[in-house]
Amino acid sequence: MSLPVRTLVACAAALTAAACSRDSSDHGGAIPGAAQRGGLTVGLPDPLTDVAVTEARVPGRPLVVIDPGHGGRDPGAPGAASGVREKQLTLQVARELRARLARDGRVRVALTRDADRSLELDQRSDIARRLGADLFVSLHADSSTDTDARGASVYSLSEVASDVDAARMAAGQGTGAGRSAPAGSVPALLADLATRDSMNASADFALRLVGTAGRQVALRPEPHRFAAFRVLRRAEAPAVLVEMGYLSNAQDEAMLLDDRQRSRIVTALAQAIETELAIKAANR
């Protein structure tokens, strides 16, 4: 029986902690041959009481975590004509996507935020990690000084950026890996394998999403791009960041504000997510 890399990482971390606990007790002046009593204390994180999971029709279905970008004190990009803020649109689309997926009932769904509140990047990926997400999708809307720039794009995680714009975007959102195990340790090596495994799976999903979306919405040239996005790296699941269009472009802004046109984005996302998680479930 083979175990997922993510499971191996967790097991290795637990074994390392247990070994450290034994090492510290073995040097406490115990008498050789005497009965020993030891224990392992594991700190558990606070429960995710403010994150609701919408269940599928069948129990045990895979889970997608939808991340509406920005929020609270971080409004994101402004609309060129309407003044709408990115944080409003990402939450709107996230709610519509959740409703669509819930109606289909094929997957479980959770949102990192369901209100206008601030979340740090690590908090967003931490929610996905703690829920054991099978897929993580972060929603955003682009902006540019070039008002003719338009179209949706999909970003996945990579150590090397696909282009200057992708590198600049990732740098603006933070690229650090956060807390990690000591270099060369078993948990560190397994974590590196998990990251590489997630990068490949994320790139595959990004390409499938581009193929699905391209039949329904306008895409920018070379729509699949990649860079070292912190929020994607720490999700510990296949993850993509979707730029749904340019708020700095009048056509894209009008499309994102129109219920009927916006529904095409929601449909493309829902179809790609359901297909991806069906493949994942079939390969378990």
C-alpha positions, 0 to 999 in steps of 0.5 A, spaced: 500 500 500 502 506 498 501 513 502 500 520 499 506 524 500 502 529 505 501 523 509 508 521 509 510 528 511 505 528 517 508 521 519 515 523 519 514 529 523 510 525 528 516 520 529 521 526 529 517 529 535 517 522 538 524 521 538 526 528 540 522 526 546 525 520 548 532 523 547 530 528 552 528 523 557 533 518 556 538 523 559 535 525 565 539 521 570 534 515 569 537 508 573 539 503 567 534 497 567 529 501 571 521 502 569 521 508 564 514 512 564 514 517 558 509 521 554 509 525 548 505 532 548 502 534 541 500 541 541 493 541 537 491 548 533 485 551 535 479 548 531 476 552 525 470 554 528 469 560 522 470 556 516 464 552 514 464 546 509 458 545 504 458 537 504 457 533 497 451 529 496 455 523 497 459 523 504 467 523 503 467 526 497 474 530 495 474 538 498 476 544 494 477 550 498 476 557 494 480 563 497 476 570 495 483 574 494 483 580 498 478 583 503 477 587 509 483 592 510 486 590 503 481 592 498 485 590 492 485 593 485 479 598 483 474 598 477 476 603 472 469 605 471 465 603 477 469 604 482 468 596 485 473 593 489 477 587 487 475 584 494 468 585 492 468 581 486 472 575 488 467 574 494 461 574 489 464 569 485 467 565 490 459 565 493 456 563 486 462 558 485 460 555 492 452 555 490 454 552 483 458 546 486 453 545 492 447 544 487 451 539 483 453 536 489 459 532 487 464 535 491 465 538 498 466 546 498 469 551 503 471 558 503 477 561 506 472 567 508 465 568 507 465 576 509 469 582 508 475 581 513 482 581 512 486 574 512 494 574 511 496 569 506 499 564 511 492 564 514 489 562 507 493 556 506 493 554 513 485 553 512 486 549 506 492 545 510 488 544 516 481 542 512 485 537 508 483 540 502 484 536 495 484 542 491 486 550 493 483 555 488 485 563 489 480 568 486 483 575 484 482 580 478 488 583 475 490 590 473 494 594 469 497 601 467 495 598 460 488 599 459 487 595 453 490 589 457 484 584 458 483 576 459 483 571 464 489 567 466 491 562 471 497 561 475 501 555 478 507 554 483 514 554 480 521 556 483 522 559 476 517 564 474 514 564 467 515 571 465 517 578 469 510 580 470 509 573 474 515 574 478 513 581 480 506 579 482 509 573 486 514 578 489 508 582 491 504 577 494 510 574 498 514 568 496 517 565 502 516 558 504 515 560 512 517 555 517 520 549 515 524 543 518 532 543 518 535 542 511 537 534 510 532 532 515 527 526 513 521 531 514 524 536 510 526 531 504 519 529 504 516 536 504 520 537 498 517 531 495 510 534 497 512 541 494 514 538 487 508 533 487 504 539 488 507 543 483 506 538 477 499 537 479 497 544 480 500 545 473 496 539 470 490 542 473 492 549 471 492 547 463 486 543 464 482 549 467 485 554 461 482 549 456 475 549 460 475 556 461 478 558 454 471 555 451 467 560 455 471 566 457 476 571 454 483 569 456 490 573 455 495 571 451 499 565 454 494 564 459 498 559 464 503 562 467 507 560 474 511 563 479 513 562 487 507 564 490 507 563 497 499 562 498 500 556 493 506 553 496 503 553 503 496 550 501 500 543 501 495 541 495 494 542 488 493 550 487 492 555 482 491 562 482 486 565 477 486 572 475 478 573 472 480 579 468 482 586 468 479 591 472 483 596 469 479 594 462 472 597 461 470 590 457 473 586 463 470 590 468 463 590 465 463 583 464 465 581 471 459 586 473 454 583 469 451 577 472 450 573 466 457 574 463 460 572 470 456 566 470 461 563 464 467 564 469 463 560 475 461 555 470 468 554 467 471 554 474 466 549 477 467 544 471 474 544 471 474 543 479 469 537 478 473 534 473 479 535 477 477 532 483 473 526 480 480 524 477 483 525 484 477 520 487 478 515 481 486 514 483 485 513 490 
